[in-house]
Amino acid sequence: MKERRPAVEYHMFSLQFQHCMLEACPRSDFYIRYLAFSLAPPERDVFLLLNPAHLGGQDLARCPYYRDDAPEYFVSGLHRAAQNLPSAKYILIRQDLIAIYDTVPDLLFPSDCCT
């Protein structure tokens, strides 16, 4: 069976994103937190990590921290509204959304806008 990996690069994860290092997890092939851990570059000296001792004692097939690698979209149709925001307000809203959801779709808030 061909391994399915999303087109994800490490810089796409926020600094607050939780990583998981449990390779023994039955869903690790599609687990975004494990993918983040496996993509972490050697120069990244610190990141958030779920406690493996805590996770090892539970049913990993029903892990409450599991997030698959499918993209999630929370809002649509705001692209033009975002373009009309003042730069400083735009950046604050984007940072708030990243803090809440760990990521923001690039279609809504392109990373090269307002920098």
C-alpha positions as CSV (number, residue, x, y, z in Angstrom):
1,M,0.0,0.0,0.0
2,K,1.4,3.4,-1.0
3,E,2.1,5.7,1.9
4,R,0.0,8.9,1.8
5,R,1.8,12.0,2.9
6,P,0.3,15.5,2.6
7,A,2.1,18.4,1.0
8,V,3.2,19.9,4.4
9,E,6.3,21.7,5.3
10,Y,7.4,22.3,8.9
11,H,7.3,26.1,8.7
12,M,3.5,25.7,8.3
13,F,3.1,24.7,11.9
14,S,2.7,27.4,14.5
15,L,5.0,27.7,17.5
16,Q,2.2,26.5,19.8
17,F,1.4,23.4,17.8
18,Q,1.6,20.2,19.9
19,H,3.9,17.4,18.5
20,C,3.5,13.7,19.2
21,M,6.4,11.2,19.0
22,L,4.5,7.9,19.4
23,E,5.5,5.9,16.3
24,A,3.6,2.9,17.8
25,C,0.3,4.7,17.3
26,P,-1.9,2.8,14.9
27,R,-2.8,6.0,13.1
28,S,0.7,7.6,13.0
29,D,0.8,7.5,9.1
30,F,-2.0,10.0,9.0
31,Y,-1.5,11.8,12.3
32,I,-0.6,15.5,11.8
33,R,1.0,15.8,15.2
34,Y,3.3,12.9,14.4
35,L,4.0,14.3,11.0
36,A,5.1,17.6,12.6
37,F,7.4,15.7,14.9
38,S,9.0,13.8,12.0
39,L,9.4,17.0,10.0
40,A,11.0,19.0,12.8
41,P,14.4,20.3,11.6
42,P,17.5,19.8,13.7
43,E,17.9,23.5,14.2
44,R,14.5,23.7,16.0
45,D,15.7,23.2,19.6
46,V,12.3,23.5,21.4
47,F,8.7,22.6,20.5
48,L,5.6,21.4,22.4
49,L,5.4,17.7,22.8
50,L,2.5,15.5,24.2
51,N,3.7,13.5,27.1
52,P,4.4,9.9,25.8
53,A,4.0,8.4,29.3
54,H,0.5,9.8,29.4
55,L,-0.4,8.7,25.9
56,G,1.1,5.2,26.2
57,G,-1.4,4.3,29.0
58,Q,-4.5,4.9,26.9
59,D,-6.3,3.4,23.9
60,L,-4.4,5.0,21.0
61,A,-7.1,4.2,18.5
62,R,-9.3,6.6,20.5
63,C,-6.7,9.2,21.3
64,P,-8.3,12.6,22.3
65,Y,-5.3,14.5,20.7
66,Y,-5.7,12.8,17.3
67,R,-5.9,15.2,14.3
68,D,-5.6,13.7,10.8
69,D,-3.7,15.3,8.0
70,A,-6.7,16.5,6.1
71,P,-6.9,20.3,5.9
72,E,-9.7,22.0,7.9
73,Y,-11.5,25.1,6.7
74,F,-13.4,27.1,9.3
75,V,-14.3,30.2,7.3
76,S,-14.9,30.8,3.6
77,G,-15.8,33.9,1.6
78,L,-13.8,36.4,3.6
79,H,-10.9,36.8,1.2
80,R,-12.0,40.2,-0.1
81,A,-13.0,41.4,3.3
82,A,-9.5,40.5,4.6
83,Q,-7.9,42.5,1.7
84,N,-9.8,45.7,2.9
85,L,-8.6,45.5,6.5
86,P,-5.8,47.9,7.7
87,S,-2.5,46.0,7.8
88,A,-2.1,46.1,11.6
89,K,-5.6,44.8,12.2
90,Y,-5.2,42.1,9.6
91,I,-2.0,40.8,11.3
92,L,-3.7,40.7,14.7
93,I,-6.7,38.8,13.4
94,R,-4.4,36.3,11.6
95,Q,-2.3,35.8,14.8
96,D,-5.5,35.2,16.9
97,L,-6.8,32.6,14.4
98,I,-3.4,30.8,14.4
99,A,-3.4,30.8,18.2
100,I,-6.9,29.3,18.3
101,Y,-6.8,26.8,15.5
102,D,-3.0,26.2,15.1
103,T,-3.2,27.2,11.5
104,V,-5.1,29.4,9.0
105,P,-5.8,28.5,5.4
106,D,-3.4,30.4,3.1
107,L,-6.4,31.2,0.8
108,L,-7.9,33.3,3.6
109,F,-4.7,34.9,4.9
110,P,-1.8,34.5,2.5
111,S,1.5,34.5,4.4
112,D,3.1,37.1,2.0
113,C,0.3,39.7,2.6
114,C,1.0,42.8,4.8
115,T,4.5,41.9,5.7
